[in-house]
Amino acid sequence: MSAASLIRESRLAAGLTQAELAARLGVTQPTVASWERPASNPTVRTLERALAASGRRLVTSASALPAVDETQIAERLRLSAAERLDLFTRSQQELRGLTAVARRVPR
């Protein structure tokens, strides 16, 4: 979810107008409107302040992405060499077909 969406949804959930949120933050209503625009990019501090003024707080987390999908590897290893080669060949044919279609589509 974007920062703009977080600010807008938090404000609306709190039952606040842009002017009311602006008053709580000591900024103007057009400033709040600019933060809520889809292309806006407020700082994390601004986002935290706007959410707090709406009765919410920003919570972030990070986790490691899996490096490899081991289930797909295990599935492929259960296939015989001939089955893996056939699967690869069909995959390449499909990719060539998609590439040909993509080249025909005007950009």
Backbone hydrogen bonds, N-H to C=O, Kabsch-Sander energy under -0.5 kcal/mol:
donor,donor_aa,acceptor,acceptor_aa,energy
6,L,2,S,-2.2
7,I,3,A,-2.5
8,R,4,A,-2.4
9,E,5,S,-3.0
10,S,6,L,-2.2
11,R,7,I,-2.4
12,L,8,R,-2.7
13,A,9,E,-2.4
14,A,10,S,-1.6
15,G,12,L,-1.3
16,L,11,R,-2.5
21,L,17,T,-2.3
22,A,18,Q,-2.6
23,A,19,A,-2.3
24,R,20,E,-1.9
25,L,21,L,-1.6
26,G,22,A,-1.3
27,V,22,A,-2.4
32,V,28,T,-1.6
33,A,29,Q,-2.6
34,S,30,P,-2.1
35,W,31,T,-1.8
36,E,32,V,-1.5
37,R,33,A,-0.5
37,R,34,S,-0.7
40,S,37,R,-2.1
47,L,43,T,-2.4
48,E,44,V,-2.9
49,R,45,R,-2.4
50,A,46,T,-2.7
51,L,47,L,-2.5
52,A,48,E,-2.5
53,A,49,R,-2.3
54,S,50,A,-0.7
54,S,51,L,-0.9
55,G,52,A,-1.6
56,R,51,L,-2.9
70,E,68,V,-1.4
72,Q,69,D,-0.6
73,I,69,D,-1.3
74,A,70,E,-2.5
75,E,71,T,-2.3
76,R,72,Q,-2.3
77,L,73,I,-2.3
78,R,74,A,-1.1
79,L,76,R,-1.1
84,R,80,S,-2.5
85,L,81,A,-2.2
86,D,82,A,-2.3
87,L,83,E,-2.5
88,F,84,R,-2.4
89,T,85,L,-2.5
90,R,86,D,-2.6
91,S,87,L,-2.2
92,Q,88,F,-2.3
93,Q,89,T,-2.0
94,E,90,R,-2.3
95,L,91,S,-2.3
96,R,92,Q,-2.4
97,G,93,Q,-2.1
98,L,94,E,-2.5
99,T,95,L,-2.5
100,A,96,R,-2.2
101,V,97,G,-2.1
102,A,98,L,-2.6
103,R,99,T,-1.9
104,R,100,A,-1.0
104,R,101,V,-0.7
105,V,101,V,-1.1
